[in-house]
Amino acid sequence: MKCMFSAITLLIAFQLFSIMTFSQSLQDTVRIDTTDMSMYRELDLMPEYQYFKNTNVSIRPPKYFIEFSSNEASGFLSTGTAANIVGFEYDQVPYLGYYENIADSAFSVVDNARFITSEKGVTQEGYKAQYFFYSFVIDDVDIIRIMFVTGDDKRMIYMQANYPAGFDALLRPVIVQSLLSVKF
């Protein structure tokens, strides 16, 4: 009986040792590169391009954003976060030289707005782009607005995203990736 108990104890010890050894080596060999999060943001976008109504402009909206349109604008809306993206196309208005003016005039209508930062970028199609980040308050809710402008020598594309500031860390990277997917 003592011999059988020793054999079972040895067998269990060997199995535990094997499990710990193999789990450690697998953990060491599986690495996820988190320095480039664009791959993960790419998974957060819808696979198909969708057009803004009455324009030649399309983007890959973030997942769970639904299409909406009104007399004034069209775009995509997240009912879970109250985020939205609207887009406009200005034919016969070249992008270069006008992007700063349009961002300033588009934001001057909001009271108590605070400029956060601006950044330059390049769309997936290779066009230069400019972002403007602002914050403001509506009905005691802090709002972040991203204004995105791109285009070529024949047209300018202006898109704007709004969302509650509490979702900034979650939504900003995904919305920026969506805006960079623009085709026109």
JOHU-V194538 format. One line per field, one symbol per residue. psi: psi as a letter, one per 30 degrees, with the letter a starting at -180 (. if undefined). A space follows every 10 residues. Layout:
# JOHU-V194538
psi->???
This chain:
# JOHU-V194538
psi->eeeeeeeeee eeeeeeeeee eeeeeeeffj kkjgfjfeee eefglkfkkk kkkglgkllj llkgklklla fellbkkjfe fgllklkkkj lgjkekffee eeeeeffffk khkkkellll aklffgkklk kkklllkkhg kkkkkkkkka aafflkkklk kklkffgeee eeeeeeeeef gkk.
